[in-house]
Amino acid sequence: TLYHTRGPQERHLCQLDYILLSKALAARNPIAVPDIIRNGQPWRTIFPAGQEVDRFPRAGWDRPKASDHCPVAITLD
């Protein structure tokens, strides 16, 4: 996921990264939910209402930031 802006009228989040499972692996993990790690996003990144993000302590308005991408992790059996 990354934050994308083309000025104040066009600001949104875009999903760039995916975790794709085989049918067999998905069948064995029907309730597994991915964890999207958004803590490294800069403060200029907007998030949907109700989605609070605890940013890393040194994240700035634009820089420093961990990345404009958000890692995705999932635990599978």
N, C-alpha and C positions, 0 to 999 in steps of 0.2 A: 504494500500500500504506500502511496506517496501523495503528498499534498501538491496540488497544481494550481497555479494562479496565472491569469492573463489580465490582471487589473481587478479593481474592487467588485466589478459585476460578475466576474467569472472565477470563482474559487471553489474547488472541490477536491475530494479524495479519489484517487484512482487505484484500483487493484491491479498490480503488475505481476505479482508472484503467486503461484498456486502450488499446492501439494496434491498430486493426482495419485490415487490408489488403484490397484488392480481390483477387479470385481471380487475376487476371493479375499483379499486383504480387507476391503471395505465391509464385506459380509461378516468377517470375524470381529470387526470393531464398529458396530452400528451406532454406538453412542459417543464415539471419540469426537472431540471438538478441538479444532486448532486454536492455538494461543498466538495472537498477533502482538508482538512486542513493540509498542509505540512510544516507549519512554525516551528514545533518542531523538524524537521529533523536536524541531525548534518551536518556540512559543508562537511564531507567526502562523503555524499550522492550525487551522480550525478543525474542530471535530463536531459530529452531530450532537444535537442537544441531548443531555443526559449521559453522554459518554465522557467521563472524566479520565484524564491521563495524568499520572504522576510522572513528570519528566525527571530525567537524570539531573542531579544538582547543578551541573555546570552547563546545561543547555541554555543557549542564548535566544534572543529574538530571531535571529537568522543564523548566526554562528556564535559559538561553536555548536555543532549538532553531531550526533552519532552518524546519521545518514538521512537522506530523504526517502529511503526505503525502510520498510518495517519487516524484520524477520518473522517467519512463520514457523512454528514448531508444533508437533503433535506426538503424543505418546500412544503407541499401538501395542496390542498384544500379539 
